[in-house]
């Protein structure tokens, strides 16, 4: 895995390959910035609050999640319009991991700004409605969807377990109770962001371990890809045929010695031709 963009993020997160622009977008949550890179050039947008995740709406529009709202974001002008509140009356939390679902909805997790225990939740925005799905989560992560639309995955990173919940085939709303899909406690790994490939395998960034795992839904490890940093945070498939894997990373909480030994901590990386991924679905506003 080699550097894709050398910009050092304090907390790089939320990579999204825009399939109509052939361009990668990602956030520095605590740096309060959105970045995009195409053809060797990087753009930046600065914000006055924490933003963390995005979905694509059309060629010039994203939905982006902040610590207190969901927004419609104009890529060309940098303007944004508030769609709805997101935990706006709770000063403790901010948004974290999020991803579009196959029905045109958008799932977004929250967490405590200082990782306060059980302060976060996971929500879904769909057809103008924001609904709470899961509560009592410390660090919301690993939001992704099976390619056959049968289920969603999510995690509380602190639990070291990736959960699975069945989805209604017509609407995408969860049905029934969640269960443990992949248990990483014995391995001592912390699941951060994740995405699925065309075969339904999960690609999971493991915070603090410097790796991305390819794991079957049954928990069998297929590949273990090293990232030259301590804290890889979230993967995304992209490139012309969606076989390239991009990974964000972070410097947050690392010692001066670690940063000196690994100066690429916080950069964004890519490995080409690793597997066949899928474009994120379009979000319908």
N, C-alpha and C positions, 0 to 999 in steps of 0.2 A: 504494500500500500504506500503510495507516494503523495506528496503534497499537491493539492489541487489549487488551493488559494492560501497564501502565506499570512493573511490577516489573522492576528492573534486575538481571539475572543476570550473574555473572562469566563463566559458560559455559553459556548456555541451550542445551538439547538435548532430543531425544526427544519432540517433540510427538505426542500421540495423541488423536484425537477418539473418545470412547467412544460407540458408536452406540446403546446402550441408555439412556444418561444425557444425551445431547446436551450433553456437557461436554468441554472441552479439558484434558488433563493435559500437563505438561512438567516438565523437570528443570533445576536449576542444578547441574551436576556438581561443580564445585569449591566451590560454596556449600553442597553437601551438603543439598539440599532438593528436594522435589517440590511442584509447584503445580497447582491446578485452578481453572478459572474457568467460571462459568455465571451467566447472567442478571445480569451486572455485578458479581458478587461473587467474590472470589478467596480460596481456601483454601491453607494451607501446612502441610507436614509436614517436620520437621527430622530429619536422620540423623547417625550418628556416622562415616560413611564415604561414599565416592563412589558415587552411583547415577546411571544414565544413560539407561535405555530401559525401555519397558513394552509389554505387550500386555494386552488385556482378556480375562478368563476368564468372568465373568458380570457381572451388574449391580453387584455390590458388591465384586468381586475383580479385582485385576490380578496379572500376573506382572511383577516388576521385577528389573532386573539391577544388582548392585553390583560393586565391585572384586574381590570374592572369592566371589560366590555368586549363584544365582537364588533369588528369594523369592516366596512367595504373600503378597499385600498386601491387607488388609481396608480398603477405602475408608472405611467408616463408623467403625471403631474406631482406625484407624492401626496396628493390630497386623500383624506379619509373621512368617511361618514359613519356615524355610530349606527349599528344594526340593533343591538340590544345590550342590556346590562349583563355582566357576568360577575356574580358575587360582589356587586358594587358596594354593598353596605358592610362588607367585611374587610377592614384595613389590614388584617393579618395575612391574607392570601394573595397569590398571583397566579396567572396561568402557567402551565408547563407544557407537557406533551399533548399533541393533537393531530388528527388526520381525518381526511374526507372518507366517507363510507360509500359503498357501491350504489346506494339509493339517492345520492346527492346530498346527504346530510353531512354534518361536521361534528366529530367528537372532540371534546377538549377537557383536559384535566386541570385541576388547580392544586396548589400546595401552599403551605405556610412560607412566607418570604424567608424565614429563618428555619424552615423545615420543622415547624411546630407539629408535634405528634397528633395525627388524626384530623388535622385542620382542613385537609383537601377533599375534593370530590371529583367525579367524572360526569360530564354533561353531554347532551346531544342537542344540536340545533338542527331542526328539520321543518321545512315548510312554515317558517315564521315562528316556530315554537322552540324555546329552550327548556329542556326537561332534565331534571337531576336523575342520573342513573345509579350511581354508587357513591356512598359517603364513607367517612371515617378513614380516609386514605392520607398517608403522610407524604409520600412522594409519588405522584401519579405518572405512570409511564407505560411504554410498550403497547400503545394503542395501534392496532392493525387488524386486518380482516382476512378471513379465508377467501381464496379466489372463487370458491363455489358459493359464496355468500351465506354459508351455513352458520357462521359464528364470528364473534369478535374476540380479540385478545386484549388484555390490559394487565397492569400490575401496580402494586405498591412496591416500589423498589426495596423498601426497608424489610419487606416480608421475604424477599428472594424467591417469590413464586409468581409465575405467570398464570393468570386466570383465563378461563374460557366461558363464554356465555352464548347460548343459542339465539339466533335472530329470526324474527318473523320474515318469511320470504317475500311478502308483499310490501312491507313498510320498513323493515330494518330495525324495528324496536326490539330490545331484548325480551326473550320469553323464558320464564323459569329462572332457577337459581344458577349462580356462577359456580364453577368447579375448578380445581387446580388442573391445569394442562401440563405445565412444566415446572418441576421443583428444582431450584438451583441451590438449596440450602446446603446439601452435602458437599457440593463443589465450592461453596463459599463465594458465589458470584452474585453481583448486583445487577439485575436487568434494568437497563435504561431504555432508550428508544428502540423500536423494532419495526420491521416491515416484512411482508410475505412475498415469496416468489411465485411463479406460475404453477409450481407443483405443490404449493401450500406450505412449504417450509418457512420457518421464521428465521430472520437474520436479526440477532440481538446484540446491541452494543453493551458491553459489560463494564460499567463504571468502576474505575480503580484497578482494572485488570489488564488494560491495554489490548483487548481482543474484541473481535466480533465473531459470534458463533452462528453457524447455520444448524438449526435444530428442527427435526421433524415434529409434527404436532404431538407425537407420542413420547417425545423427549429424547430421541436418539440423536447424538451429535454427529453431523456429517462433515463439517469443516470448522476449523479454528484459525481465523485470520488475524495475524498480529498487526497492530497499529502502533506506530512509533511514538506513542504518547501514553500517559497513565490513565487519562480520563476520556475515552471515546464516549460520545453522548447519544448520537442518533444516526441511523443509516437511511439512505434513500437510493433507489435505483434510478438510473438515468442514462444519458447518452443516446445515440441515434437508434439503437435497437433495445434499449433498456437492459443491457448486460453489464453496465458499469455500476459499481457500488461506491457511493459517496458517504463520508462519515465526518460529522462535526466532532469537536472536542473542546476541552475547557482547561483553564488554569486555576480555577477557583479552589482555594484551600491548599494548593500545593506549596511545598517549602521552596525556599530560594535554591537549595541544593538540587532539588528535582527539576526545577525550571532551568537551571544551568546545565544539567546533564541531558535534558530533553527540551531543547529550545523551541521545538515545534508544538509543544503543548498549546492548545487553543487554536491551532490551524485546522483547515478542512482538507480531507484526504480523499483519494480515489484509487480504486483498483479496477482495471479494465477486464472485461470478458469473464467475470467470475461466475455468473449464473444468469438465467433469464428472469428478469423482473417484469413488473407491470406499471403502467402509468397510474398515478393517483386519479381517482374519479373526479369529475367536475362537480363542484358544489353548486347547488341550485338555490339561489336566493329568492 
